[in-house]
């Protein structure tokens, strides 16, 4: 990622959403980074997460944009 399409992950990582096997993660975006860039970063974080759990599949259930600080909060269901 470059300066104009930077992303960062919330320091909290994957947080339980309150539903079984569902987690939330926030990907912050900067510059010209949009949802596509944020989703690519999320997929990298999911791959790392799957290697540390018994889950082997995932589905992005929802995403919400936040203006300040800019980013997307995703809800992911794992199986």
C-alpha positions, 0 to 999 in steps of 0.5 A: 500500500502506498501513501495515497491508498493506505490502510491500517487495522484496528488495534483490537483485531477481530472482536466478537459481534455477540452472534455465534461465530461472528466477529467485527473488524475495522479497517481504517483508510487514508488517502484515496483508499476506498472500500475495495482497498479496505476489503483486500486488507480485510481478506489478508487479516482473515487469512492470518486469523484462519491459520490460528483457529479451527475455522476454515471458511468465512463470509463477509456479512456486512460493512459500514462506512465511518467518515471520521476516522475514515474506514469500514467496520466489517462483520464476518461470519466464520465456519 
